[in-house]
Amino acid sequence: MPSALPLGLPAPADGVLPEQAREGAAGRDFGLYVHIPFCAVRCGYCDFNTYTATELGGGGSQDQYAGTVHQELTLAGQALDASGVPRRPLSTVFFGGGTPTLLPASDLAGILSEAVAQWGLVEGAEVTTEANPDSVTEESLQILAAAGFTRVSFGMQSAVPHVLKVLDRTHSPERVPQAVEWARRAGLKVSLDLIYGTPGESLEDWRHSLTTALSYGPDHISAYALIIEDGTKLAGRIRRGEVPPIDDDDHAEKYALADELLTAGGLQWYEVSNWARTAADECRHNLAYWRGDDWWGAGPGAHSHVGGVRWWNVKHPRAYAAALTPGASPAAGREVLNDHDRYVEDVLLRVRLREGLAVDRLEPAGRHAIAGLIADGLIDGPDAIRGRLRLTGSGRLMADAVVRRLLPD
């Protein structure tokens, strides 16, 4: 089952935010995340808040889901107005999951239309949906493009059948280039998601996945190290010895290979796990997370952030729909970050980026640590700390060690 929600303070039923949320809001970008919690099959490694039809039983209908999200978007507009947070047009919209494209394309288009009615879109806004290669058709992608979607992120994960089998992925490798071609014809930018470090994946398997992904000519590639979450099917298989455990050194070697091949293939690294063909192809929605901008998260289990106020919705689709029925907020809890919390988050997130964290943003203790980090060879120089940190001799990434040195106890 999906992981538990964080602990926090009670969230008010009307969704109104404290005064802190409106301070400086006019100068921050505003985005929307829409969580679509449905999957045809639960992948063995997945710990996200997703549900198959069997798990949902008789509730949480996919047919009614778009209408339920519309209710939250209406509530969102009202809550932000009541909080004194100025309405800003959406800079980015991101549909994630789950598999958003399990819903009819017309439902996704309708949710986007409702969001635009609430806030509007900035000129050239980025609108993305995640998709499995086997959950789209040429027609569905054309409907999305006509509705205002600009980008699709396909969960390719691997080009090697035995690796896909361990991950419980249902698509065949041959489906990916077809889906990419359909997206291109519709005028959509294309991102491919890859996972490395799957039990039983060799370095040559990973090389094949990278070169295959590059051969499709995507605008963007994300490459994520597999993390084994407690309670997942894959965690149980490793515990029983059915597949080998993951290895940090293997991860580091595969990360280095990804950077080498993706860079040679014309993509530039801009965040620890992400490469883009040009600056215009970078995922602006995810950059907003790392830069601490504002976003509203709609859907069960979705998280939101406005001006250092963070809240999260109830997890189950049935509970989510029931909470919205009387017009109340579906939020399960929230936290109000103080200045120190926001500083820590800023350091943790900005060091992931190519643009880095300017040293003068650090507290005195962090600035003092810089000399030691340079002496130890973990960073290059005094102007900014960036996500591309040194590797140790054993090949392990040293980002955690750097961050621990920069942050006070």
DOVEXVO-829838 format. One line per field, with one value per residue: x, y, z of N, C-alpha, C in turn. Coordinates in pm, whole numbers, plus 50000, padded with zeros to 5 digits. Layout:
BEGIN
n_x (X,...) $
n_y (Y,...) $
n_z (Z,...) $
ca_x (X,...) $
ca_y (Y,...) $
ca_z (Z,...) $
c_x (X,...) $
c_y (Y,...) $
c_z (Z,...) $
END
This chain:
BEGIN
n_x (50084,50033,50268,50254,50083,50241,50288,50116,49975,49623,49415,49222,48869,48772,48987,49135,49431,49711,49837,50103,50115,50043,50240,50460,50362,50285,50519,50603,50606,50318,50185,50012,49947,49806,49682,49640,49512,49506,49594,49659,49792,49971,50300,50589,50784,50666,50568,50390,50091,49868,49614,49465,49182,49083,49173,49032,48773,48426,48423,48551,48532,48660,48518,48383,48580,48703,48506,48510,48765,48726,48562,48746,48919,48754,48711,48976,49028,48847,48944,49204,49142,49000,49208,49355,49550,49690,49538,49708,49813,49857,50178,50280,50140,50089,50012,50014,50082,50042,49865,49790,49680,49510,49260,48999,49105,48949,48856,49090,49144,48919,48964,49193,49080,48903,49089,49218,49003,48982,49229,49371,49633,49979,50142,50283,50289,50384,50245,50199,50156,50202,50249,50192,50351,50173,49925,49822,49692,49728,49518,49428,49644,49645,49407,49475,49681,49539,49382,49554,49772,50126,50333,50453,50531,50678,50672,50918,51128,51298,51474,51502,51375,51385,51445,51226,51038,51108,51045,50775,50653,50418,50425,50562,50900,50895,50677,50735,50880,50674,50474,50616,50647,50378,50324,50498,50384,50153,50248,50361,50606,50854,50936,51135,51121,51359,51480,51743,51953,51797,51735,51937,51992,52240,52544,52570,52307,52191,52333,52230,51962,51989,52110,51913,51692,51794,51802,51545,51518,51433,51321,51393,51525,51476,51655,51644,51762,51684,51490,51431,51138,50993,50745,50671,50616,50856,51043,50979,51050,51326,51393,51326,51518,51479,51549,51851,51987,51987,52269,52486,52729,52697,52483,52608,52801,52637,52501,52710,52764,52523,52533,52755,52675,52431,52505,52686,52498,52369,52213,52181,52280,52078,51966,51999,51892,51811,51810,51822,51750,51768,51769,51508,51373,51383,51219,50990,50798,50892,51125,51012,50936,51189,51289,51128,50880,50523,50251,49942,49820,49608,49380,49368,49588,49760,50010,50053,50192,50232,50393,50555,50370,50250,50050,49849,49641,49374,49423,49288,49091,48809,48771,48862,48675,48447,48510,48501,48237,48054,48154,48382,48734,48962,49192,49420,49606,49849,50146,50324,50594,50877,51129,51379,51319,51249,51490,51653,51519,51561,51839,51867,51721,51810,52079,52063,52055,52189,52232,52277,52336,52382,52663,52641,52387,52392,52385,52605,52753,52737,52869,53122,53188,53251,53522,53641,53505,53597,53868,53857,53792,53529,53369,53397,53454,53420,53186,52927,52726,52668,52460,52620,52828,53143,53266,53351,53639,53530,53314,53068,52805,52839,52658,52491,52679,52792,52571,52515,52736,52692,52460,52339,52339) $
n_y (49880,50239,50478,50632,50939,51251,51368,51645,51974,52028,52091,52367,52354,52521,52572,52806,53000,53089,53424,53437,53311,53490,53678,53834,53691,53781,53804,53548,53253,53059,52738,52436,52114,51811,51523,51202,50912,50652,50328,50071,49839,49765,49857,49671,49813,50042,50303,50504,50706,50535,50339,50036,49912,49691,49734,49962,49875,49917,50194,50532,50609,50609,50723,50937,51096,51326,51525,51544,51651,51898,52016,52055,52240,52463,52516,52573,52819,52982,52955,53062,53325,53404,53396,53611,53583,53679,53629,53454,53391,53059,52926,52677,52352,52027,51698,51416,51083,50745,50685,50921,50918,50704,50800,50926,51127,51351,51402,51482,51710,51859,51906,52066,52283,52381,52462,52669,52841,52919,53044,53123,53114,53175,53328,53095,52890,52588,52273,51961,51607,51298,50966,50624,50429,50245,50348,50543,50675,50771,50942,51022,51171,51379,51504,51596,51778,51965,52068,52219,52107,52078,51904,51572,51312,51015,50701,50519,50369,50132,49970,49704,49384,49193,49352,49529,49338,49267,49508,49505,49633,49697,49757,49691,49716,49796,49957,50214,50387,50419,50557,50790,50894,50943,51147,51345,51401,51520,51756,51778,51824,51586,51385,51132,50891,50715,50435,50330,50068,49850,49532,49279,49413,49473,49664,49689,49642,49879,50066,50002,50077,50355,50435,50353,50508,50763,50735,50784,51052,51237,51539,51564,51385,51196,51036,50807,50675,50355,50317,50120,50076,50021,49772,49739,49524,49455,49499,49290,49072,49103,49071,48803,48687,48641,48810,48999,49239,49604,49817,50066,50146,50042,50200,50453,50412,50370,50610,50783,50681,50741,51023,51062,50945,51073,51340,51329,51267,51503,51619,51829,51836,51955,51928,51708,51456,51498,51578,51797,51894,52162,52476,52561,52324,52219,52090,52296,52289,52110,52248,52464,52346,52293,52544,52661,52782,52862,52629,52463,52154,51922,51656,51317,51271,51463,51718,52058,52392,52714,53003,52907,52768,52450,52183,51878,51644,51416,51062,50845,50783,50757,50873,51126,51220,51214,51406,51642,51663,51809,52060,52120,52151,51904,51863,51688,51760,52008,52217,52496,52656,52776,53040,52911,52647,52697,52791,52560,52389,52535,52513,52231,52179,52356,52292,52080,52169,52275,52550,52601,52688,53001,53104,53319,53297,53125,53057,53189,52969,52781,52915,52921,52656,52613,52644,52413,52217,52269,52218,51945,51855,51825,52019,52266,52547,52881,53024,52914,52638,52335,52076,51887,51727,51613,51277,51013,50796,50539,50570,50662,50901,51227,51412,51414,51427,51677,51849,51799,51919,52183,52261,52368,52189) $
n_z (50000,49957,50096,50426,50507,50602,50944,51096,51151,51223,50940,50830,50764,50565,50407,50420,50431,50645,50724,50641,50392,50192,50181,49973,49758,49505,49365,49311,49108,49010,49015,48911,49029,48937,49066,48946,49048,48947,48827,48588,48659,48955,48985,49087,49232,49318,49535,49536,49575,49454,49287,49185,48994,49133,49394,49460,49470,49492,49497,49443,49170,48842,48635,48749,48843,48726,48757,49035,49084,48963,49155,49364,49246,49219,49492,49558,49428,49569,49833,49819,49745,49975,50152,50087,49898,49600,49280,49035,48703,48579,48565,48514,48459,48577,48525,48713,48846,48961,48652,48449,48189,48184,48228,48015,47739,47703,47961,48096,47946,48018,48291,48274,48138,48334,48527,48391,48368,48633,48696,48467,48213,48181,47901,47684,47871,48043,48005,48119,48090,48254,48122,48044,47792,47677,47728,47569,47260,46915,46856,47115,47209,47027,47099,47354,47291,47140,47339,47488,47615,47631,47649,47704,47928,47912,48073,48026,48144,48099,47828,47816,47817,48038,48254,48262,48330,48595,48716,48687,48474,48216,47945,47618,47494,47226,47201,47283,47090,46905,47051,47106,46847,46780,46967,46875,46624,46711,46801,47052,47307,47417,47690,47841,48095,48283,48473,48680,48813,48876,49024,48891,48659,48426,48362,48088,48010,48104,47955,47703,47736,47769,47521,47347,47427,47361,47086,47007,47002,47214,47385,47643,47918,48208,48462,48706,49011,49130,49417,49693,49849,50169,50216,49953,49668,49541,49741,49912,49750,49733,50003,50039,49887,49618,49413,49354,49595,49571,49489,49607,49486,49231,49148,49140,48939,48720,48711,48639,48384,48259,48254,48091,47842,47783,47772,47557,47368,47320,47518,47801,48137,48406,48653,48933,48847,48586,48237,47957,47617,47535,47715,47707,47707,47959,48252,48363,48559,48760,48825,48956,49198,49310,49337,49522,49463,49436,49448,49381,49483,49352,49413,49551,49822,49723,49748,49850,49825,49940,49988,50204,50351,50381,50272,50266,50098,50193,50147,50013,49720,49759,50014,49956,49764,49927,50120,49973,49898,50072,50016,50153,50245,50124,50266,50473,50662,50768,50755,50884,50778,50949,50950,50969,50887,50621,50522,50545,50365,50131,50095,50072,49838,49633,49593,49427,49169,48848,48835,49098,49448,49567,49750,49924,50018,50225,50579,50839,50951,50746,50538,50645,50634,50373,50295,50400,50252,49994,50033,50083,49837,49754,49641,49378,49388,49535,49462,49410,49523,49372,49224,49094,49243,49378,49318,49537,49582,49586,49434,49526,49539,49676,49775,50006,50213,50169,50209,50479,50598,50538,50670,50989,51303) $
ca_x (50000,50113,50326,50167,50094,50319,50216,50107,49869,49493,49389,49086,48774,48750,49109,49197,49571,49755,49886,50234,50102,50027,50355,50546,50305,50278,50649,50636,50527,50213,50160,49909,49971,49683,49717,49547,49563,49467,49689,49605,49863,50067,50438,50644,50870,50595,50515,50310,49951,49797,49520,49405,49037,49058,49195,48928,48644,48312,48429,48658,48509,48734,48423,48341,48695,48726,48412,48554,48877,48668,48516,48860,48972,48667,48745,49108,49014,48779,49031,49313,49083,48970,49336,49422,49659,49646,49526,49815,49796,49940,50300,50293,50041,50148,49925,50097,50005,49939,49871,49684,49618,49402,49136,48981,49172,48852,48851,49210,49122,48820,49029,49277,48991,48856,49202,49238,48892,49009,49350,49434,49766,50074,50177,50389,50288,50414,50137,50255,50097,50272,50175,50258,50346,50058,49800,49788,49676,49755,49402,49422,49749,49600,49306,49545,49751,49439,49329,49652,49890,50245,50445,50416,50644,50650,50743,50988,51198,51407,51454,51543,51256,51394,51441,51086,50964,51134,50974,50633,50602,50333,50444,50676,50993,50863,50566,50784,50900,50546,50411,50694,50613,50244,50333,50562,50286,50055,50313,50398,50742,50860,51034,51136,51169,51434,51518,51863,51982,51702,51802,51963,52029,52384,52585,52539,52162,52166,52385,52134,51844,52024,52129,51783,51614,51849,51772,51410,51526,51348,51364,51427,51532,51497,51714,51630,51810,51577,51488,51345,51054,50932,50606,50645,50636,50997,51113,50957,51127,51466,51403,51319,51631,51438,51630,51959,51964,52051,52404,52517,52836,52636,52407,52700,52861,52534,52478,52821,52744,52411,52578,52846,52605,52329,52576,52734,52381,52316,52132,52260,52234,52040,51927,52069,51840,51742,51888,51735,51820,51796,51711,51363,51318,51386,51086,50971,50716,50979,51212,50937,50948,51324,51315,51041,50766,50393,50166,49829,49814,49471,49368,49396,49728,49842,50070,50053,50284,50215,50458,50601,50260,50243,49941,49833,49504,49349,49487,49208,48995,48674,48774,48880,48546,48353,48546,48463,48094,47989,48223,48492,48867,49002,49324,49431,49695,49937,50253,50364,50739,50940,51242,51485,51271,51255,51632,51700,51464,51626,51970,51850,51667,51886,52206,52036,52046,52310,52253,52334,52299,52484,52722,52597,52257,52414,52409,52750,52815,52750,52975,53250,53216,53290,53666,53668,53454,53690,53992,53833,53767,53390,53314,53501,53494,53345,53075,52798,52726,52581,52428,52722,52931,53248,53253,53463,53707,53444,53210,52942,52778,52866,52566,52447,52788,52804,52459,52532,52836,52642,52348,52366,52274) $
ca_y (50000,50361,50521,50713,51084,51307,51427,51789,52042,52017,52187,52420,52299,52612,52581,52938,52992,53197,53546,53413,53262,53597,53767,53819,53597,53839,53788,53407,53179,52974,52623,52341,51972,51732,51382,51101,50802,50523,50248,49943,49738,49828,49812,49612,49906,50169,50339,50625,50696,50490,50232,49965,49897,49591,49795,50061,49813,49985,50339,50604,50584,50686,50796,51058,51161,51461,51615,51565,51745,52030,52071,52106,52360,52573,52542,52634,52960,53049,52956,53158,53459,53433,53410,53732,53549,53730,53533,53462,53289,52940,52916,52537,52254,51894,51586,51303,50971,50695,50697,51016,50886,50605,50876,50972,51254,51459,51434,51561,51840,51931,51953,52179,52396,52437,52531,52794,52929,52970,53125,53162,53060,53270,53297,52995,52803,52446,52185,51826,51489,51170,50864,50499,50415,50166,50410,50652,50651,50892,51031,51081,51272,51495,51572,51668,51892,52065,52127,52309,52037,52108,51815,51443,51242,50872,50613,50414,50297,50049,49911,49564,49313,49128,49459,49568,49232,49281,49628,49482,49724,49620,49788,49631,49821,49842,50053,50348,50475,50450,50663,50913,50945,51001,51274,51440,51442,51607,51882,51777,51791,51450,51346,50989,50857,50590,50391,50247,49997,49741,49404,49199,49497,49489,49794,49689,49663,50021,50134,49979,50160,50495,50458,50337,50629,50872,50714,50833,51196,51313,51672,51561,51252,51184,50907,50798,50554,50279,50314,50012,50125,49919,49739,49714,49387,49433,49487,49153,48978,49113,49013,48657,48640,48606,48896,49056,49375,49712,49846,50208,50164,50017,50322,50561,50382,50388,50755,50840,50641,50820,51158,51056,50917,51174,51461,51303,51262,51637,51667,51892,51817,52078,51889,51582,51341,51544,51631,51856,51927,52305,52534,52567,52189,52181,52079,52415,52257,52057,52357,52544,52278,52305,52686,52705,52861,52821,52543,52393,52014,51872,51512,51246,51262,51567,51817,52196,52483,52856,53092,52841,52689,52325,52096,51755,51594,51277,50978,50752,50852,50764,50973,51255,51260,51239,51532,51755,51667,51925,52184,52144,52118,51764,51858,51605,51825,52109,52272,52632,52654,52897,53086,52809,52538,52739,52796,52423,52341,52606,52451,52093,52172,52430,52227,51980,52232,52324,52690,52592,52773,53103,53092,53426,53261,53039,53114,53197,52837,52718,52982,52880,52517,52608,52623,52272,52138,52288,52147,51802,51822,51793,52122,52326,52683,52952,53107,52846,52493,52279,51935,51799,51721,51515,51137,50958,50689,50422,50598,50706,51044,51288,51523,51414,51473,51822,51917,51790,52015,52319,52290,52356,52074) $
ca_z (50000,49954,50223,50509,50501,50714,51056,51080,51222,51156,50833,50845,50667,50454,50328,50428,50469,50734,50662,50580,50255,50093,50181,49856,49662,49371,49300,49293,49010,49066,48931,48953,49013,48944,49087,48895,49131,48891,48750,48542,48739,49046,48963,49209,49305,49336,49667,49518,49614,49336,49313,49072,49008,49236,49526,49486,49490,49433,49513,49375,49029,48742,48554,48819,48905,48673,48823,49172,49080,48936,49283,49440,49182,49260,49631,49562,49395,49680,49952,49797,49753,50116,50223,50041,49805,49470,49170,48936,48599,48599,48485,48476,48505,48564,48561,48750,48900,48875,48507,48412,48062,48197,48210,47877,47711,47722,48104,48126,47884,48097,48414,48236,48108,48461,48590,48318,48407,48767,48710,48343,48184,48125,47763,47675,47990,48023,48052,48103,48150,48251,48048,48007,47645,47634,47774,47479,47118,46839,46871,47250,47219,46950,47181,47460,47232,47102,47462,47548,47667,47551,47682,47760,47989,47904,48165,47951,48251,48047,47696,47829,47864,48169,48353,48271,48401,48739,48759,48662,48372,48126,47803,47550,47450,47091,47206,47316,46974,46844,47131,47084,46714,46789,47039,46784,46523,46777,46837,47192,47347,47471,47791,47874,48229,48294,48608,48679,48937,48900,49048,48772,48544,48409,48309,47945,48000,48125,47836,47595,47761,47742,47377,47282,47456,47281,46944,46981,46989,47308,47428,47786,47981,48352,48497,48850,49079,49195,49562,49740,49959,50254,50188,49812,49622,49511,49870,49958,49668,49776,50137,50026,49808,49482,49326,49435,49646,49496,49536,49590,49388,49101,49116,49105,48809,48618,48700,48561,48245,48207,48224,47977,47717,47755,47728,47420,47281,47297,47629,47905,48275,48476,48789,48960,48773,48466,48125,47856,47493,47547,47837,47687,47724,48100,48311,48445,48677,48864,48869,49053,49327,49362,49366,49631,49418,49489,49365,49443,49446,49354,49404,49676,49860,49661,49837,49801,49894,49911,50081,50326,50409,50306,50317,50187,50097,50233,50047,49933,49632,49817,50121,49890,49709,50037,50186,49888,49873,50136,49983,50247,50196,50145,50330,50594,50758,50709,50838,50853,50793,51001,50868,50966,50802,50482,50487,50526,50238,50021,50075,50026,49703,49533,49558,49323,49038,48782,48874,49231,49561,49588,49883,50013,50075,50340,50711,50865,50970,50616,50462,50705,50593,50232,50282,50424,50141,49883,50067,50072,49698,49731,49553,49296,49417,49637,49416,49423,49548,49269,49238,49040,49345,49348,49356,49612,49512,49574,49337,49584,49530,49806,49801,50145,50299,50151,50273,50625,50640,50518,50758,51131,51369) $
c_x (50087,50160,50232,50188,50178,50229,50211,49997,49735,49477,49246,48995,48753,48874,49181,49336,49609,49819,50018,50224,50095,50146,50445,50489,50306,50409,50689,50549,50426,50185,50051,49959,49838,49722,49604,49589,49542,49581,49621,49663,49957,50205,50501,50729,50795,50540,50428,50165,49866,49716,49477,49255,49003,49072,49086,48794,48534,48318,48541,48650,48596,48640,48386,48459,48717,48634,48452,48670,48827,48622,48634,48916,48886,48697,48879,49101,48951,48870,49144,49261,49058,49096,49409,49541,49617,49639,49637,49790,49896,50060,50320,50175,50101,50047,50014,50015,50092,49970,49761,49610,49532,49266,49121,49050,49077,48839,48972,49196,49023,48877,49117,49192,48939,48967,49226,49126,48916,49121,49404,49571,49855,50102,50296,50397,50319,50302,50175,50159,50198,50185,50258,50250,50225,49925,49757,49764,49712,49641,49400,49527,49712,49494,49374,49615,49653,49383,49427,49768,50007,50351,50389,50542,50611,50736,50804,51056,51317,51372,51481,51427,51270,51396,51297,51004,50985,51057,50822,50573,50530,50357,50563,50770,50956,50752,50618,50805,50771,50476,50484,50658,50474,50247,50395,50462,50183,50115,50354,50548,50740,50972,51022,51192,51238,51464,51643,51884,51882,51778,51814,51998,52180,52416,52554,52389,52130,52218,52286,52010,51872,52036,51998,51696,51663,51812,51633,51406,51441,51406,51424,51433,51553,51551,51721,51688,51693,51596,51389,51269,50995,50786,50575,50671,50784,51079,51098,51037,51276,51485,51403,51432,51596,51513,51738,51924,52029,52183,52438,52626,52786,52557,52500,52763,52761,52497,52586,52808,52630,52456,52668,52768,52502,52394,52627,52619,52312,52224,52223,52196,52194,51990,51977,52022,51783,51835,51789,51816,51857,51737,51559,51296,51324,51243,51064,50888,50804,51079,51142,50940,51084,51359,51221,50928,50637,50324,50052,49830,49671,49470,49404,49545,49816,49889,50071,50152,50258,50284,50503,50490,50242,50128,49923,49692,49495,49385,49391,49109,48854,48668,48786,48747,48446,48382,48499,48313,48024,48056,48336,48625,48897,49136,49319,49516,49780,50047,50286,50513,50788,51062,51351,51444,51285,51401,51686,51648,51533,51762,51955,51808,51756,52021,52187,52054,52181,52339,52304,52274,52411,52533,52670,52455,52271,52424,52559,52818,52834,52860,53113,53289,53269,53439,53702,53621,53545,53819,53976,53801,53623,53319,53430,53546,53394,53219,52938,52820,52626,52566,52533,52842,53026,53207,53374,53528,53621,53329,53079,52927,52786,52771,52524,52555,52806,52694,52472,52632,52784,52534,52389,52293,52133) $
c_y (50124,50403,50616,50861,51134,51353,51578,51845,52017,52125,52236,52371,52389,52631,52714,52925,53107,53312,53525,53379,53375,53691,53737,53731,53651,53822,53644,53347,53090,52862,52535,52200,51900,51585,51293,50967,50662,50458,50119,49828,49813,49769,49769,49706,50028,50184,50464,50598,50663,50366,50168,49952,49797,49651,49895,49998,49892,50136,50401,50592,50671,50772,50931,51144,51303,51562,51645,51664,51886,52096,52127,52233,52482,52614,52614,52783,53038,53062,53056,53301,53498,53453,53538,53705,53591,53619,53559,53359,53176,52944,52774,52458,52117,51791,51465,51193,50869,50712,50791,50976,50760,50672,50911,51107,51372,51497,51519,51701,51923,51984,52073,52302,52462,52513,52666,52893,52993,53073,53183,53096,53174,53231,53201,52903,52659,52363,52041,51721,51374,51069,50737,50486,50338,50224,50527,50597,50780,50992,51098,51189,51397,51574,51655,51792,52003,52137,52220,52240,52063,51999,51684,51374,51095,50795,50496,50318,50214,50004,49761,49484,49253,49232,49508,49464,49242,49401,49615,49584,49642,49647,49710,49742,49878,49948,50197,50434,50510,50563,50795,50975,51008,51138,51381,51492,51538,51742,51893,51755,51656,51439,51196,50970,50721,50562,50305,50182,49889,49612,49322,49280,49511,49629,49801,49701,49812,50103,50121,50065,50307,50521,50444,50460,50747,50858,50764,50986,51275,51451,51669,51416,51269,51045,50899,50666,50484,50281,50207,50060,50008,49897,49714,49567,49359,49422,49346,49052,48982,49047,48860,48600,48602,48688,48960,49195,49478,49748,49991,50231,50140,50140,50433,50538,50407,50536,50819,50804,50720,50959,51161,51041,51024,51305,51445,51302,51396,51689,51722,51871,51951,52053,51748,51468,51377,51609,51683,51896,52075,52353,52540,52432,52140,52178,52195,52386,52204,52162,52445,52479,52307,52450,52742,52795,52805,52725,52487,52251,51963,51721,51445,51234,51371,51667,51954,52279,52626,52936,53029,52772,52567,52242,51981,51702,51452,51186,50903,50827,50860,50869,51113,51306,51293,51372,51652,51769,51782,52058,52218,52106,51970,51751,51775,51671,51928,52145,52412,52641,52785,52932,52981,52692,52575,52750,52656,52367,52406,52544,52312,52087,52240,52367,52117,52036,52271,52468,52702,52686,52872,53098,53200,53403,53174,53119,53112,53062,52766,52782,52941,52740,52508,52577,52477,52182,52149,52209,51996,51758,51787,51896,52194,52463,52755,53022,53042,52698,52433,52128,51841,51798,51606,51373,51097,50847,50567,50446,50646,50858,51106,51403,51529,51467,51624,51894,51912,51892,52159,52358,52278,52236,52110) $
c_z (50000,50092,50295,50484,50617,50827,51034,51166,51152,51049,50844,50733,50547,50367,50334,50488,50562,50657,50589,50432,50153,50085,50060,49747,49520,49295,49277,49183,49081,48966,48988,48928,49028,48955,49035,48954,49073,48811,48705,48625,48832,49022,49094,49292,49356,49477,49657,49560,49492,49369,49183,49098,49118,49376,49561,49514,49421,49442,49434,49225,48939,48659,48618,48866,48855,48739,48966,49178,49050,49066,49364,49377,49214,49404,49641,49533,49508,49802,49937,49803,49898,50197,50184,49952,49666,49365,49069,48829,48618,48505,48433,48530,48480,48613,48588,48813,48969,48727,48464,48286,48065,48192,48063,47857,47730,47868,48144,48068,47964,48226,48384,48207,48234,48532,48523,48351,48543,48767,48579,48329,48136,47980,47760,47795,47951,48084,48018,48154,48146,48177,48042,47855,47595,47677,47685,47339,47044,46856,47008,47267,47139,47026,47290,47405,47195,47225,47531,47616,47573,47559,47736,47811,47996,48003,48089,48047,48201,47907,47697,47888,48003,48282,48372,48348,48551,48796,48746,48566,48265,47978,47746,47505,47313,47091,47223,47191,46902,46918,47113,46949,46714,46858,46950,46680,46582,46815,46982,47210,47420,47573,47815,48014,48225,48440,48595,48815,48971,48927,48919,48649,48538,48359,48160,47920,48008,48006,47719,47614,47729,47591,47301,47304,47372,47134,46907,46973,47086,47338,47568,47830,48130,48380,48649,48902,49147,49346,49604,49863,50036,50213,50043,49779,49599,49639,49926,49879,49705,49912,50132,49942,49666,49377,49413,49485,49554,49563,49506,49485,49246,49056,49067,48968,48697,48602,48614,48413,48182,48168,48101,47846,47683,47710,47585,47320,47264,47404,47738,48042,48336,48618,48809,48870,48637,48365,48020,47734,47489,47678,47827,47709,47869,48155,48408,48569,48790,48913,48972,49191,49389,49398,49471,49588,49477,49392,49448,49390,49462,49340,49535,49702,49803,49766,49770,49882,49847,50021,50212,50405,50321,50361,50221,50206,50154,50116,49956,49844,49689,49927,50063,49835,49818,50106,50107,49872,49944,50107,50077,50182,50219,50217,50457,50701,50688,50806,50789,50882,50852,50915,50857,50878,50654,50434,50458,50393,50120,49990,50015,49880,49601,49501,49455,49183,48982,48822,49017,49333,49582,49732,49977,50066,50200,50469,50740,50880,50837,50532,50514,50659,50450,50215,50302,50311,50019,49909,50053,49930,49666,49643,49486,49344,49503,49591,49437,49449,49451,49287,49185,49134,49315,49386,49439,49531,49493,49479,49395,49570,49669,49840,49947,50238,50289,50226,50425,50676,50631,50618,50903,51190,51413) $
END
